[in-house]
C-alpha cells in the first residue's frame, strides 16, 4: 500500500467521458462524476480529451455565442467542483481571446484555473478543418503583448510556453495534432523540464491508425524520457463522417504501461503510476537535456496535493520478476541478438590475437555451457573447424557424476576437442605444501581448486596457442561470487554481460531451437541441475552438496536488484518495495530484505574483483566493466 508520491510514483488517469455534442452542462456533470471516481482511486492528475465540454464534432457551432458561453459556464462549474479536492484536472474547451477562438487545455485544481494552453498545430486536411474555427496558439503568442487572459477567476497564464511544477514533478501539455507534427511541442517541453506530457486528443479511428498512434506515443516517450498520458474522444461524438474510438494510453520511456479498451459505449478511465525517479535517472545520463533549450518557458507552481496521512491505495503498476528476459513475442530476435553480440565479440578477439584455439573450462553447469555454445558459434562463423575449440573438464572434490557426465556428453555432441584433467591430486599436494589440513573445507580449500583450474586453462592456452574464454556471468560479478585470480580471470569473458536468469534462459532457448534431440536432452538436464561451484565434497550418494543460492540467495532476486540498482540507481527501500510487489507470491518481505542486504554487502565489498575484470561484451542494459558502465572505488562504503 502506498501514497502515490512514495518512491517517486505519480498516479495519473486518462479519462473518456460519455458526452453529448454541444450539451456543455450535461458533459460537465459526467466530467465531475469521473473526477470523483478518480479521487477515490487516489489519482493525482486526470486528463480529459480535447474539447471535452463541447465535443470535438460541433463544427460551425463553435462560432455561436451560445456554445461559447455554455462552454465557459461549464468550465467554471467544473473548476468550482475541484475546490478542496486533492486532484489536478486537465480538460479541453474552446475559448475566445482577442477575437480569436482557440482550442484549449485548461489546468485547474482547488477551485482555480492555473493556466490555459492553446493548441499549436491545427489539422486542415481530410475530414478535419480546424483552421476554419480555431487560431494556432503559436500565432497568437508571437503577436500578443500580454501573457495572461482574464477569466472569471481573474488573470490566468495563457500560452504555449507553460510548464506546471509541483513539489514532486513537472508536466507539460500538447493537444492532439501537436504530437503528429514534425517537431512535437512535447520535445521542447521535455527539454525544458517536463517529466510528464499530457495529450488531450480527439483523433478519429481508421484501419491501422491505432497501431501507428500507439507507436508514436511509445516512441515519443522514449525519445524524451517522459511519462506520456494520452486520451481521445469516444462515445457520444458525432459519427457523420468519422468514428471516434476513445483511445487511451499511458506510456513511460518507451514502454506502454496501460492501454484502454476502445469503442466503449460508456465512460471509461485508465489509471497508472509514472515513475518520476526512473525518468530522472535516464535524463541524468543524457546530457542533451541541458544543451538544446530553445525559448523562454514559464513555470506555474502547483500547490502539492494533500491527502490524509493514512490514505493508501495499491499500485496499479506491476513489475516483472525477470526484467532482463524478453517478452515471448520478441523471444527469437532477443535471443539471437544476445548470441550475436557474444559471438561477434569473441570472433574479434580470436582473430585479433591470431590465436589458433579458444580454451574453455566445462563444468557441466549453466555458465560454461553458454560459453561453450558461443565458442562453437564463433568457430562456425569464422569458418574454423570445431576442433579449434578446446573444452576442458576438471573434476575435483565436489564434482558430481551428473555434472561430469553432462560436461563430457556436451563436448562430444558439439564435436569440440575434449580434455579431462582431474585436479584432486594437484590440489591435495598444494594444500600439503602450504600446510593446510585437507579436511578443513574452508575458503582456502575452495579457492585452491578454482585457482588450480585457472592455471590449467592458462597453461593449456599457452600450449595450444589459444586464449582462455571466461565463463563467469554478470550476476556473479555483482556478488563477487568468483575466486580472485581463479575463475575471475580469463582472456575474454563472453558471459560478463549476461545475468544468471538470462544465462538459464539462453541455454533453454538453444536447447529448444538450435540443436537436435540428443544435445537438447543434455542441455535440459544442465538447466535442471542446481547452480553450484562444486568445491565441497559431494554427499554420500554422490549428489551436489554445495548449492550457490542457499549461500548467496536466489539469483532471480539478485538480478532484479541488479537491474534497478545499476540501471536506475534506486534506493534500497525503493528496490525492496518494488521487489515485494513483484515477488509477492514467491517470497515474503523478510526474505526479500534479507537477500537485498546480502546483495548490497557483497556488491560493495567485492568491487576489487571487478576493477581488474577481463574484457567482455556488454549485452543487456547494464554492465559492470570498470572501463564502461560501472566505475567505483574498490574501498567505498556501502550505501
C-alpha positions as CSV (number, residue, x, y, z in Angstrom):
1,X,0.0,0.0,0.0
2,X,1.2,3.5,-0.7
3,X,0.7,7.2,-1.2
4,X,1.2,7.9,-4.9
5,X,4.3,10.0,-4.4
6,X,6.1,7.4,-2.3
7,X,9.3,6.4,-4.1
8,X,8.7,8.8,-6.9
9,X,5.5,7.3,-8.3
10,X,2.8,9.7,-9.6
11,X,-0.7,8.3,-10.2
12,X,-2.4,9.6,-13.3
13,X,-5.6,8.9,-15.2
14,X,-6.7,9.2,-18.8
15,X,-10.5,9.6,-18.9
16,X,-13.0,9.3,-21.7
17,X,-16.4,10.7,-20.7
18,X,-19.6,9.7,-22.5
19,X,-20.5,13.0,-23.9
20,X,-23.4,14.8,-25.7
21,X,-22.3,17.0,-28.5
22,X,-22.9,20.7,-27.7
23,X,-24.5,19.9,-24.4
24,X,-21.9,21.5,-22.1
25,X,-23.9,21.3,-18.9
26,X,-24.5,17.6,-19.3
27,X,-20.9,17.0,-20.2
28,X,-19.7,18.9,-17.1
29,X,-21.8,16.5,-14.9
30,X,-20.2,13.5,-16.4
31,X,-16.7,15.0,-16.0
32,X,-17.4,15.7,-12.4
33,X,-18.5,12.1,-11.9
34,X,-15.3,10.9,-13.3
35,X,-13.2,13.3,-11.2
36,X,-14.9,11.9,-8.1
37,X,-14.2,8.4,-9.2
38,X,-10.5,9.3,-9.8
39,X,-10.2,10.9,-6.4
40,X,-11.5,7.7,-4.8
41,X,-8.7,5.8,-6.7
42,X,-6.0,8.2,-5.4
43,X,-5.4,9.8,-8.8
44,X,-3.3,13.0,-8.6
45,X,-3.7,14.2,-12.2
46,X,-6.6,13.3,-14.5
47,X,-6.6,14.2,-18.2
48,X,-9.8,14.5,-20.4
49,X,-10.0,14.7,-24.2
50,X,-9.7,17.7,-26.5
51,X,-12.8,19.9,-26.4
52,X,-14.3,17.8,-23.7
53,X,-17.1,20.1,-22.6
54,X,-18.5,20.8,-26.1
55,X,-17.5,17.7,-28.1
56,X,-15.0,17.8,-30.9
57,X,-17.6,17.5,-33.7
58,X,-19.5,20.7,-33.2
59,X,-18.2,22.2,-36.5
60,X,-19.6,25.6,-37.2
61,X,-21.5,25.6,-33.9
62,X,-18.1,26.7,-32.4
63,X,-18.8,30.1,-33.9
64,X,-22.1,30.5,-32.0
65,X,-22.1,32.7,-28.9
66,X,-24.4,30.3,-27.1
67,X,-22.0,27.4,-27.3
68,X,-19.0,29.5,-26.3
69,X,-20.9,30.9,-23.3
70,X,-22.1,27.4,-22.3
71,X,-18.6,26.1,-22.5
72,X,-17.3,28.9,-20.3
73,X,-20.1,28.2,-17.8
74,X,-19.3,24.5,-17.8
75,X,-15.6,25.3,-17.2
76,X,-16.5,27.4,-14.2
77,X,-18.7,24.7,-12.9
78,X,-16.0,22.0,-13.1
79,X,-13.4,24.3,-11.7
80,X,-15.6,25.1,-8.7
81,X,-16.1,21.4,-8.2
82,X,-12.4,20.9,-7.7
83,X,-12.3,23.2,-4.7
84,X,-10.7,21.5,-1.7
85,X,-10.3,18.2,-3.7
86,X,-6.9,16.5,-3.9
87,X,-6.6,16.4,-7.7
88,X,-5.3,18.3,-10.7
89,X,-7.7,18.3,-13.7
90,X,-6.8,18.8,-17.4
91,X,-9.8,19.5,-19.6
92,X,-10.4,20.7,-23.1
93,X,-12.8,23.5,-24.2
94,X,-12.9,26.4,-26.8
95,X,-12.0,29.9,-25.6
96,X,-12.3,33.3,-27.3
97,X,-9.4,35.6,-26.8
98,X,-8.8,38.9,-28.6
99,X,-11.4,38.0,-31.3
100,X,-9.8,34.7,-31.9
101,X,-11.1,31.3,-31.0
102,X,-8.7,28.8,-29.5
103,X,-8.8,25.0,-28.9
104,X,-7.5,25.0,-25.3
105,X,-6.5,22.7,-22.5
106,X,-7.4,24.1,-19.0
107,X,-5.4,23.2,-15.9
108,X,-7.3,23.5,-12.7
109,X,-7.1,22.5,-9.1
110,X,-8.6,23.5,-5.8
111,X,-11.2,25.8,-7.5
112,X,-8.6,27.7,-9.6
113,X,-7.5,27.7,-13.2
114,X,-3.7,27.6,-13.1
115,X,-3.1,28.1,-16.8
116,X,-4.5,27.7,-20.3
117,X,-2.6,26.1,-23.1
118,X,-3.9,26.6,-26.7
119,X,-3.4,24.0,-29.5
120,X,-0.5,24.8,-31.8
121,X,-0.8,22.6,-34.8
122,X,-4.3,22.7,-36.4
123,X,-5.2,20.0,-39.0
124,X,-6.8,21.3,-42.2
125,X,-7.0,18.2,-44.4
126,X,-9.4,15.3,-45.0
127,X,-12.3,15.4,-42.6
128,X,-10.7,18.0,-40.2
129,X,-10.8,21.7,-40.9
130,X,-9.8,23.2,-37.5
131,X,-8.3,26.2,-39.2
132,X,-11.8,27.1,-40.2
133,X,-12.7,27.6,-36.5
134,X,-9.6,28.0,-34.4
135,X,-6.4,30.0,-34.3
136,X,-3.0,28.5,-33.6
137,X,-1.7,29.2,-30.1
138,X,1.8,29.9,-31.5
139,X,0.5,32.6,-33.9
140,X,-1.2,34.4,-31.0
141,X,1.9,34.0,-28.8
142,X,4.0,35.7,-31.4
143,X,1.7,38.7,-31.8
144,X,0.3,39.3,-28.3
145,X,1.8,41.6,-25.8
146,X,0.1,40.0,-22.7
147,X,0.9,36.6,-21.3
148,X,-2.3,36.3,-19.4
149,X,-6.0,36.3,-20.1
150,X,-8.9,37.3,-18.0
151,X,-11.3,34.6,-16.8
152,X,-14.0,34.5,-14.1
153,X,-11.3,33.9,-11.5
154,X,-9.0,36.8,-12.7
155,X,-5.9,36.9,-14.7
156,X,-4.7,33.4,-15.8
157,X,-1.4,32.5,-17.7
158,X,-2.1,31.7,-21.3
159,X,0.2,30.4,-23.9
160,X,2.1,27.5,-25.4
161,X,5.1,28.1,-23.2
162,X,3.6,26.9,-19.9
163,X,5.1,24.3,-17.6
164,X,3.4,23.2,-14.4
165,X,5.6,22.3,-11.5
166,X,4.6,20.5,-8.3
167,X,6.9,19.5,-5.4
168,X,7.5,16.2,-7.0
169,X,7.3,16.6,-10.8
170,X,6.8,18.9,-13.7
171,X,4.3,18.4,-16.6
172,X,3.5,20.0,-19.9
173,X,0.6,19.8,-22.4
174,X,0.2,19.2,-26.1
175,X,-3.1,18.7,-27.9
176,X,-3.8,16.0,-30.5
177,X,-2.2,17.1,-33.8
178,X,0.7,18.6,-31.9
179,X,2.1,15.1,-31.5
180,X,1.8,14.3,-35.2
181,X,3.7,17.4,-36.2
182,X,7.4,17.3,-37.4
183,X,8.6,18.8,-34.2
184,X,6.1,18.0,-31.4
185,X,5.8,20.6,-28.7
186,X,6.4,17.9,-26.1
187,X,10.1,17.6,-27.3
188,X,10.9,21.1,-26.2
189,X,8.6,20.8,-23.1
190,X,10.6,17.8,-22.0
191,X,14.0,19.5,-22.6
192,X,12.7,22.5,-20.5
193,X,11.9,20.1,-17.6
194,X,8.5,18.4,-18.2
195,X,8.7,14.8,-17.0
196,X,5.0,14.2,-17.8
197,X,3.3,15.0,-21.0
198,X,-0.4,15.1,-21.2
199,X,-2.1,14.9,-24.6
200,X,-5.8,15.9,-24.9
201,X,-6.8,14.5,-28.2
202,X,-9.8,13.8,-30.5
203,X,-8.1,11.6,-33.0
204,X,-10.6,9.6,-35.0
205,X,-10.3,5.9,-35.8
206,X,-9.2,4.4,-39.1
207,X,-8.0,0.9,-40.0
208,X,-4.4,0.7,-38.9
209,X,-4.3,4.1,-37.3
210,X,-4.4,2.8,-33.7
211,X,-1.2,0.8,-34.1
212,X,0.6,3.8,-35.6
213,X,-0.7,6.1,-32.9
214,X,0.4,3.7,-30.2
215,X,3.8,3.5,-31.8
216,X,4.1,7.3,-31.9
217,X,3.3,7.6,-28.3
218,X,5.7,5.0,-27.1
219,X,8.5,6.4,-29.3
220,X,8.0,9.9,-28.1
221,X,8.0,8.9,-24.5
222,X,11.3,7.0,-25.2
223,X,12.9,9.9,-27.2
224,X,12.4,12.4,-24.5
225,X,12.4,10.1,-21.5
226,X,9.0,11.1,-20.2
227,X,5.7,9.7,-19.0
228,X,3.1,10.2,-21.7
229,X,-0.6,10.3,-20.9
230,X,-3.0,10.3,-23.9
231,X,-6.7,10.4,-24.1
232,X,-9.1,10.8,-27.0
233,X,-12.7,11.4,-27.7
234,X,-15.0,8.4,-27.8
235,X,-18.7,7.6,-27.3
236,X,-21.1,10.4,-28.0
237,X,-19.2,12.2,-30.7
238,X,-21.0,12.7,-34.0
239,X,-20.4,9.9,-36.5
240,X,-21.5,11.9,-39.5
241,X,-18.2,11.3,-41.4
242,X,-15.8,9.6,-38.9
243,X,-15.9,7.5,-35.8
244,X,-14.0,8.1,-32.5
245,X,-12.8,5.1,-30.5
246,X,-12.0,6.6,-27.2
247,X,-8.3,5.6,-27.2
248,X,-6.4,6.0,-24.0
249,X,-2.7,5.2,-23.4
250,X,-0.2,5.7,-20.6
251,X,3.4,5.2,-21.6
252,X,6.8,5.6,-19.9
253,X,10.1,5.9,-21.5
254,X,9.2,3.7,-24.5
255,X,7.1,1.2,-22.6
256,X,3.3,1.1,-22.8
257,X,2.1,0.7,-19.2
258,X,-1.6,0.8,-19.8
259,X,-4.0,0.9,-22.8
260,X,-7.7,1.3,-22.5
261,X,-10.3,-0.7,-24.4
262,X,-11.5,1.1,-27.5
263,X,-15.1,1.6,-28.7
264,X,-16.6,1.6,-25.2
265,X,-20.3,2.6,-25.1
266,X,-19.9,4.2,-21.6
267,X,-17.4,6.5,-19.9
268,X,-14.1,4.9,-19.3
269,X,-10.8,5.6,-17.5
270,X,-7.4,4.0,-17.2
271,X,-5.1,4.6,-14.2
272,X,-1.4,4.1,-13.8
273,X,1.6,5.2,-11.9
274,X,4.5,7.0,-13.6
275,X,8.0,6.5,-12.0
276,X,9.5,10.0,-12.0
277,X,12.7,8.9,-10.4
278,X,13.3,6.4,-13.2
279,X,12.8,9.1,-15.8
280,X,15.2,11.5,-14.0
281,X,17.9,8.8,-13.9
282,X,17.6,8.3,-17.7
283,X,17.8,12.1,-18.2
284,X,20.9,12.4,-16.0
285,X,22.7,10.2,-18.4
286,X,21.5,12.1,-21.4
287,X,23.3,15.4,-21.4
288,X,21.1,16.7,-24.3
289,X,18.5,17.7,-21.8
290,X,20.7,20.6,-20.8
291,X,22.0,21.7,-24.2
292,X,19.1,22.2,-26.5
293,X,16.7,24.6,-24.8
294,X,15.0,27.0,-27.1
295,X,13.0,30.0,-26.0
296,X,11.7,31.1,-22.6
297,X,9.1,28.9,-20.8
298,X,7.0,30.0,-17.8
299,X,6.8,27.7,-14.9
300,X,3.5,27.7,-13.0
301,X,3.7,26.5,-9.4
302,X,1.1,24.0,-8.4
303,X,0.3,23.5,-4.7
304,X,1.0,20.0,-3.5
305,X,-1.9,17.5,-3.4
306,X,-2.6,17.0,0.3
307,X,-4.2,13.7,1.4
308,X,-4.9,12.2,4.8
309,X,-1.7,10.6,6.2
310,X,-3.3,7.2,6.4
311,X,-4.5,7.3,2.7
312,X,-3.1,4.4,0.8
313,X,-4.0,2.7,-2.4
314,X,-2.5,-0.4,-4.0
315,X,-0.3,0.1,-7.1
316,X,-1.9,-0.4,-10.4
317,X,1.5,-0.8,-11.8
318,X,3.2,-4.2,-11.9
319,X,6.9,-5.1,-12.0
320,X,8.3,-8.1,-13.9
321,X,10.2,-10.6,-11.7
322,X,12.6,-11.0,-14.7
323,X,13.5,-7.6,-16.1
324,X,16.4,-9.0,-18.1
325,X,14.3,-11.5,-20.0
326,X,12.4,-10.9,-23.3
327,X,8.7,-10.8,-23.8
328,X,7.6,-14.1,-25.5
329,X,6.6,-12.2,-28.7
330,X,10.2,-10.9,-29.0
331,X,12.0,-14.0,-27.9
332,X,13.6,-15.1,-31.2
333,X,15.0,-11.6,-32.1
334,X,16.2,-11.0,-28.5
335,X,17.9,-14.3,-28.0
336,X,19.6,-14.3,-31.4
337,X,20.8,-10.7,-30.6
338,X,22.3,-12.0,-27.3
339,X,24.2,-14.8,-29.1
340,X,25.2,-12.5,-31.9
341,X,26.7,-9.9,-29.5
342,X,28.6,-12.6,-27.6
343,X,29.8,-14.4,-30.7
344,X,30.9,-11.3,-32.6
345,X,32.8,-10.1,-29.5
346,X,34.7,-13.4,-29.3
347,X,35.3,-13.6,-33.0
348,X,37.0,-10.2,-33.0
349,X,39.3,-11.2,-30.1
350,X,40.0,-14.5,-31.6
351,X,41.1,-13.0,-34.9
352,X,42.9,-10.0,-33.4
353,X,45.2,-12.2,-31.2
354,X,45.9,-14.6,-34.1
355,X,45.1,-17.4,-31.7
356,X,44.9,-20.9,-33.1
357,X,42.4,-22.1,-30.4
358,X,40.0,-21.0,-27.7
359,X,40.1,-22.8,-24.4
360,X,37.1,-23.0,-22.1
361,X,36.6,-24.9,-18.8
362,X,33.5,-27.0,-18.9
363,X,31.9,-27.9,-15.6
364,X,28.5,-29.2,-16.7
365,X,26.9,-26.1,-15.3
366,X,25.0,-23.3,-17.0
367,X,27.7,-20.6,-17.4
368,X,30.3,-22.9,-19.0
369,X,27.6,-24.4,-21.2
370,X,26.6,-21.0,-22.6
371,X,30.3,-20.0,-23.1
372,X,30.9,-23.3,-25.0
373,X,27.9,-22.6,-27.2
374,X,29.3,-19.2,-28.0
375,X,32.7,-20.6,-28.8
376,X,31.2,-23.1,-31.2
377,X,29.1,-20.3,-32.8
378,X,32.2,-18.2,-33.2
379,X,34.2,-21.0,-34.8
380,X,31.3,-21.7,-37.2
381,X,31.0,-18.0,-38.2
382,X,34.8,-17.8,-38.8
383,X,34.8,-21.0,-40.9
384,X,37.1,-22.8,-38.3
385,X,36.9,-26.5,-37.6
386,X,35.3,-27.1,-34.2
387,X,38.4,-28.9,-33.1
388,X,39.9,-25.5,-32.6
389,X,37.6,-25.1,-29.6
390,X,39.2,-26.9,-26.7
391,X,36.9,-27.9,-23.8
392,X,38.5,-29.0,-20.6
393,X,36.6,-30.6,-17.7
394,X,38.5,-30.7,-14.4
395,X,36.7,-32.8,-11.8
396,X,37.5,-32.0,-8.2
397,X,36.4,-32.9,-4.7
398,X,32.9,-31.7,-5.2
399,X,32.2,-32.7,-8.8
400,X,29.1,-34.8,-9.1
401,X,28.6,-37.6,-11.6
402,X,25.7,-35.7,-13.1
403,X,27.8,-32.6,-14.0
404,X,30.8,-34.6,-15.0
405,X,28.8,-36.7,-17.4
406,X,26.9,-33.8,-18.8
407,X,30.2,-31.9,-19.5
408,X,31.7,-34.8,-21.4
409,X,28.5,-35.5,-23.3
410,X,28.0,-31.9,-24.4
411,X,31.6,-31.6,-25.6
412,X,31.2,-34.8,-27.5
413,X,27.9,-33.8,-29.1
414,X,29.3,-30.4,-30.2
415,X,32.4,-32.0,-31.7
416,X,35.0,-29.9,-29.9
417,X,38.4,-31.1,-28.7
418,X,37.9,-32.6,-25.2
419,X,40.2,-33.0,-22.3
420,X,39.6,-34.4,-18.9
421,X,42.2,-33.3,-16.3
422,X,41.3,-34.2,-12.7
423,X,42.6,-31.7,-10.1
424,X,42.3,-33.7,-6.9
425,X,45.9,-34.8,-6.7
426,X,47.4,-31.5,-7.5
427,X,45.2,-29.6,-5.1
428,X,45.9,-32.2,-2.4
429,X,49.7,-31.7,-3.0
430,X,49.2,-27.9,-2.9
431,X,47.3,-27.9,0.3
432,X,50.0,-30.2,1.9
433,X,52.7,-27.8,0.6
434,X,51.1,-24.8,2.4
435,X,50.3,-26.8,5.5
436,X,46.6,-26.8,5.1
437,X,44.5,-29.7,6.5
438,X,42.7,-31.4,3.6
439,X,39.7,-32.0,5.9
440,X,39.4,-28.3,6.6
441,X,36.9,-27.3,4.0
442,X,37.3,-23.6,4.3
443,X,37.8,-20.8,1.8
444,X,41.4,-21.9,1.2
445,X,40.2,-25.4,0.4
446,X,37.7,-24.0,-2.1
447,X,39.8,-21.4,-3.8
448,X,42.8,-23.7,-4.2
449,X,40.6,-25.7,-6.6
450,X,39.4,-22.7,-8.5
451,X,42.9,-21.3,-9.0
452,X,44.2,-24.8,-10.0
453,X,41.6,-24.9,-12.7
454,X,42.6,-21.5,-14.0
455,X,46.3,-22.4,-14.0
456,X,45.4,-25.5,-16.2
457,X,43.3,-23.4,-18.6
458,X,46.0,-20.7,-18.9
459,X,48.8,-23.3,-19.5
460,X,46.7,-25.2,-22.0
461,X,46.1,-21.9,-23.8
462,X,49.8,-21.3,-24.0
463,X,50.4,-24.9,-25.1
464,X,47.9,-24.7,-28.0
465,X,48.4,-21.0,-28.9
466,X,44.9,-20.2,-27.6
467,X,43.0,-17.7,-25.5
468,X,41.1,-18.6,-22.3
469,X,37.4,-17.8,-22.6
470,X,35.8,-16.8,-19.3
471,X,32.5,-18.3,-18.2
472,X,31.6,-16.0,-15.2
473,X,28.3,-14.1,-15.6
474,X,27.1,-10.6,-14.6
475,X,25.3,-11.8,-11.5
476,X,28.4,-13.5,-10.2
477,X,30.4,-10.3,-10.9
478,X,27.9,-8.2,-9.0
479,X,28.0,-10.6,-6.0
480,X,31.8,-11.1,-6.2
481,X,31.0,-14.9,-6.4
482,X,34.3,-15.7,-8.0
483,X,37.7,-16.6,-6.9
484,X,40.2,-13.8,-7.3
485,X,42.8,-14.8,-9.8
486,X,40.8,-18.0,-10.3
487,X,37.6,-18.2,-12.3
488,X,37.5,-14.4,-12.0
489,X,40.3,-14.2,-14.7
490,X,40.3,-15.1,-18.4
491,X,41.4,-13.5,-21.7
492,X,37.9,-12.7,-22.8
493,X,34.7,-13.1,-20.7
494,X,31.8,-13.9,-23.1
495,X,29.3,-14.1,-20.2
496,X,30.4,-10.9,-18.4
497,X,27.3,-9.0,-19.7
498,X,24.8,-11.8,-19.1
499,X,22.8,-12.1,-15.8
500,X,22.2,-15.5,-14.4
501,X,18.5,-15.6,-15.2
502,X,19.3,-14.8,-18.8
503,X,22.1,-17.5,-18.9
504,X,19.5,-20.1,-18.0
505,X,17.0,-18.6,-20.5
506,X,19.6,-18.7,-23.3
507,X,20.6,-22.3,-22.7
508,X,16.9,-23.3,-22.7
509,X,16.4,-21.3,-25.9
510,X,19.4,-23.0,-27.6
511,X,18.1,-26.4,-26.4
512,X,14.7,-25.9,-27.9
513,X,15.7,-24.1,-31.1
514,X,19.2,-24.7,-32.2
515,X,20.1,-28.4,-31.6
516,X,18.9,-31.9,-32.2
517,X,17.2,-34.2,-29.7
518,X,20.4,-35.7,-28.1
519,X,22.0,-32.3,-27.4
520,X,18.7,-30.9,-26.3
521,X,18.4,-33.6,-23.6
522,X,21.8,-32.8,-22.3
523,X,21.1,-29.1,-22.2
524,X,17.8,-29.6,-20.5
525,X,19.5,-31.7,-17.8
526,X,22.1,-29.0,-17.3
527,X,19.3,-26.5,-16.9
528,X,17.7,-28.7,-14.2
529,X,20.9,-29.1,-12.3
530,X,21.2,-26.9,-9.1
531,X,23.7,-24.0,-9.5
532,X,26.9,-24.9,-7.6
533,X,30.6,-24.2,-7.7
534,X,31.1,-27.8,-6.7
535,X,34.0,-27.0,-4.4
536,X,32.8,-29.0,-1.4
537,X,32.7,-32.8,-1.4
538,X,29.5,-34.5,-2.6
539,X,27.2,-36.2,-0.2
540,X,27.3,-40.0,0.4
541,X,25.1,-40.5,-2.7
542,X,27.4,-38.5,-4.9
543,X,25.0,-35.6,-5.2
544,X,25.9,-31.9,-5.1
545,X,26.3,-30.7,-1.5
546,X,27.0,-27.0,-2.2
547,X,24.1,-25.0,-3.6
548,X,25.0,-21.5,-4.5
549,X,21.6,-20.0,-3.9
550,X,21.5,-21.4,-0.4
551,X,24.6,-19.3,0.3
552,X,24.1,-16.0,-1.6
553,X,20.3,-16.1,-2.2
554,X,18.1,-16.7,-5.2
555,X,19.5,-15.3,-8.5
556,X,16.1,-14.2,-9.7
557,X,16.1,-11.8,-6.7
558,X,19.7,-10.7,-7.3
559,X,19.0,-10.0,-11.0
560,X,16.0,-7.9,-10.0
561,X,18.2,-5.9,-7.6
562,X,21.0,-5.6,-10.2
563,X,18.6,-4.2,-12.8
564,X,17.1,-1.5,-10.6
565,X,20.3,-0.6,-8.7
566,X,22.7,-0.4,-11.6
567,X,20.4,0.9,-14.3
568,X,18.3,3.4,-12.3
569,X,20.3,3.9,-9.1
570,X,17.2,3.4,-6.9
571,X,17.5,3.4,-3.1
572,X,17.5,0.2,-1.1
573,X,14.0,1.0,0.2
574,X,12.5,1.6,-3.3
575,X,14.1,-1.6,-4.6
576,X,12.7,-3.5,-1.6
577,X,9.3,-2.1,-2.2
578,X,9.3,-3.0,-5.9
579,X,10.6,-6.5,-5.2
580,X,7.9,-7.0,-2.6
581,X,5.3,-6.2,-5.2
582,X,6.9,-8.3,-8.0
583,X,7.6,-11.4,-5.9
584,X,4.5,-11.2,-3.6
585,X,3.5,-14.8,-4.5
586,X,7.1,-16.2,-4.2
587,X,8.9,-14.6,-1.2
588,X,7.8,-12.9,1.9
589,X,9.1,-9.4,2.8
590,X,11.5,-10.6,5.4
591,X,13.2,-12.9,2.8
592,X,13.4,-10.2,0.2
593,X,15.0,-7.8,2.6
594,X,17.4,-10.4,3.9
595,X,18.8,-11.1,0.4
596,X,18.8,-7.5,-0.6
597,X,21.1,-6.8,2.4
598,X,23.3,-9.6,1.3
599,X,23.4,-8.2,-2.3
600,X,24.4,-4.7,-1.1
601,X,27.0,-6.0,1.3
602,X,28.6,-8.3,-1.3
603,X,28.3,-5.7,-4.1
604,X,30.3,-3.0,-2.2
605,X,32.8,-5.3,-0.6
606,X,33.7,-7.2,-3.9
607,X,34.4,-4.3,-6.2
608,X,38.1,-5.0,-6.3
609,X,37.4,-8.2,-8.3
610,X,35.5,-6.1,-10.9
611,X,38.2,-3.4,-11.0
612,X,40.5,-5.8,-12.8
613,X,38.0,-8.0,-14.7
614,X,38.8,-9.1,-18.2
615,X,37.3,-7.7,-21.4
616,X,33.9,-8.9,-22.3
617,X,30.9,-7.5,-24.3
618,X,28.1,-5.5,-22.8
619,X,24.8,-7.3,-23.8
620,X,21.9,-6.0,-21.7
621,X,21.1,-2.6,-20.3
622,X,23.8,-2.7,-17.6
623,X,27.4,-3.7,-17.4
624,X,30.0,-3.9,-14.6
625,X,33.0,-3.2,-16.7
626,X,35.4,-0.8,-14.9
627,X,36.1,0.7,-18.4
628,X,32.4,1.1,-19.3
629,X,29.2,1.4,-17.4
630,X,30.4,1.0,-13.8
631,X,33.3,2.8,-12.3
632,X,33.5,2.7,-8.5
633,X,36.3,2.8,-5.9
634,X,37.2,-0.6,-4.5
635,X,37.0,0.6,-0.9
636,X,33.9,2.7,-0.9
637,X,31.4,2.3,2.0
638,X,28.1,0.6,1.4
639,X,25.2,3.0,0.8
